[in-house]
């Protein structure tokens, strides 16, 4: 279980505002790192933006990967549980949407819910799929990566890089593909779903299943692009995050 001494390992500051109105915490996809959101974070001039760094990659590559989405969320929520000086918005893409959802559930149980959850590039958490990508051999697994566009083509040709990123990526896929949410689990805060219209993994009806995971407001937006639409076409998502904070006053200190 994570302790307060682990805060900097798990939660990385990506950008800082002079007078932040809120914090945005970004949860990466399978195989991803906090720095995946670095360029995206620079677009939020009035927010402090943080990225979650899962174990098993980059500077945490020697640490044990976790066995479930719930285990990841439990450790992250424990670090964020008393983070109450600013409103917090959670945003996750693909596997990160599941980790963000489970983190939101735990933060609510701790009495410190986020202001909103943004789930991108992921089907509803209660929608079961028989996916076994994590069991595929190296070549088949890499073809899946190429399909989603999560790694540049040139990286997929570099054996040294592949040897570094493949183990945590396969571990993350196992965690995401074996995820089973608690039946009936719902957050009470607004839940906003955003997907790309050319995402090979997520259809509109499947993404709409997220509506059953909140008792609060629900919206869904479809953007031009694929699984990682916001890396090239993120203006509408940035605007949506700001709208969710429209009534939050600036912090004074």
N, C-alpha and C positions, 0 to 999 in steps of 0.2 A: 504494500500500500504506500502511495506517495505521501511524503511529509512536506511541511513548509520549506524545508531545505531543498526540496526538489523543484520548487516553483520555476526556476530559470531553466531547468532541463525540459520541462513540459510546455511552458508558456513563453513564447518568444515575442518580444516587442518588435513590430515591423514598421510602425510609424507613430509619431507623437504629435499631438496638436498643442498649441500654446494654451488654449482654454478649451479642453475637450468637453463636449456635451454628453458623450457616452463612450463605451468601449465596444468594439466589434471584435469578436473572437472567431477565427476562421479554422475550420477542421478540414484537413486535406483528404484526398482520395487514397485508395489503396496504393501503397508504394510511394506516396507523396510525402513531402516535408513541409515544415512551416514556411520555408522560403519560396515555395510555389506561389504563395500569395503576395510576395514582396511588391511586385509592380502594381497589382490590384490595390494593395493597401495605400499606395501613394495617392489614390484618387479620393481619399476621405480626409479632406483638410481639417475638419472640425471634430474628428474622432481619434481616439487612441486605438490602434489596430494591432491585434496580437494573432499569432499563428501557433497552432498546437504542433509540437514535435513528438511524434510517437516514438517509442523505443525501437531499437533494431536497425536504425538507419543513420547515415552520416556520422555526426559526433556521438551518437548513441548506438552505433552499430554493434558494440560488444555487449549491449544489454539484452536481456530476454525479451522477445516479442510476447505480447499478451495473447491469451487464449480466446478471448471473446470481446465483442463490442461492449458488453456490460462491464467487463473488467477495466477496459480503457476508460469508460465513462465514469466509473466509480472513483478512479484515481484523479481524474481531471476535476470532477465536481468537488472532491475533498479540498483541492487547492483553491477553487473559486468560491467556496461556500460562504466565506465572510467578506467577499468582495462587494461592498455595498456603498462605496462612496460615489459611484457613477452608475447610471443604467447600463445594462449589458445586453447586447444582441449577439446571438449565435448564428453562424453561417457555415454550413457544411456542404461539400460536394461529393457525390457518389457515396463511398463508404463513410466519408466524413459527415454526411447527412444523418446516417444512423447513429454515429457516435455523438453528434450534436443533440439529436433527439433524446437519447438515453441520458446525456448530461443534463438536459433541460428537465427531464423527469426527476432527477436526483436533486437538482437545485431547488425545484419546487418543494420537494419533500423536506429540504433543509430550511424552507421559509424564505428563500432568496431567489425567486424565479427570474429568468431573463425577461427582457421587455418583449422580445419576439424571436422566432426561429425561422431562418431561411434555409430551406432544403432544396438543393440543386442536383440535377442529374441523377435522381434516384427514384425508384418505384416506392409506393407506400410501404411502410415498415412491416405491416401485417400481411403483405402479399407474399406468399411463399412461392419460391421458384426452385426448380431442381437444377441448380448451376454447379458445375464441377470443374471450373477453369483451374482451380488451385491444384487439381490432380493431374493436369495435363503435363506432358513432357515439355522440355525447354523450348523446342521449336514451335510447338502448338501454342504454348503460353505467350511467346513473343509475337506470334501472329495476332493474338487477341489484343496485345498492347498496341500494335500497329493499327488495328481496327478502331480503337478508341481514341488514338492520338495523344495519349498521356505522355509519351516519350517521343522526342524528335527522331526522325528516320536515321540521322547520322549516329545517334546514341545507340540505336538498336543494332548497329553494325560494329560497335566497339566492344570486343569481348571482355576487356578489362572492366569497363563500366557495367556491362551486363552481369559479370560475376559479383559486383558490389551490390547492385540494386535488385537482382532476382530473388535472393532469399527473403528479404523483408516484404517484397511485393507479393510473393507467393503466400507468405504468412498472413498478410493483410487480406488477400483474396479468400483464404480459408476462413478467417474471422468474419468477413462480410457474407460469404456464401453459406455459412452455417448459422448465421444469425437467426434467432427466433425471438420475436418480441413477446412480451407478456400480453396475453389476450386482454383486450379492453383497455390497455394502457393509453392514457391521454394526457397531454399537457393542457393547461387552461389559458395559455397566452396565444396571441396571434401566430399563425403558421402560414408562411408564404412559400409556395413552391415555384421554382423557375427551372425550365428545361429548354434544350435546344431542339429545333424542329427537325434536325438531321441526326439526332442521337440514336445510334444503332441499338442501344440497350434499354431505352425508356420511351414508351408511348404515352400519349396524353391520357388515355383511360387509366393506365397503370399508375401514372404520377398523381392523378386525381384521387387515388386511394388514400393519399395523405389526409384528406378531409376528415377521415374517421379517427385521426390521431390527435385532435384538439377539440376542446369545448369552446374555444375562442374563435375569433375571426379566421377565415380561410380565404386565400387567394391563390390563383395559379396563372402564371404567365409563360408564354411560349416565345422564344427568341430565335432569330436566325442563327444557325450554327449547330455544332455537334455536342459531344459529351462535355467538352470544356468550353462552351460557347462564350463565357464571360472573359476569357483571356483575350479575345479579339473583339467582342461585341458586348461589353459589360456596362455601357452607360445606363441602360434601363434598370439593371440590378443595383447599381450604385444609387440611382434615384429612389428606388424602392426602399432601400435601407434607410435613406434619409427621411423618406415619408413616414416610415415606421417610428421615427424619433421626432416628428414634427412638433409634438407638444411637450417635449422634454426641454426644460430650461438649461441654459449653459451653466456649467459649474463655476463656482466662485471660490477663490482660494487666495 
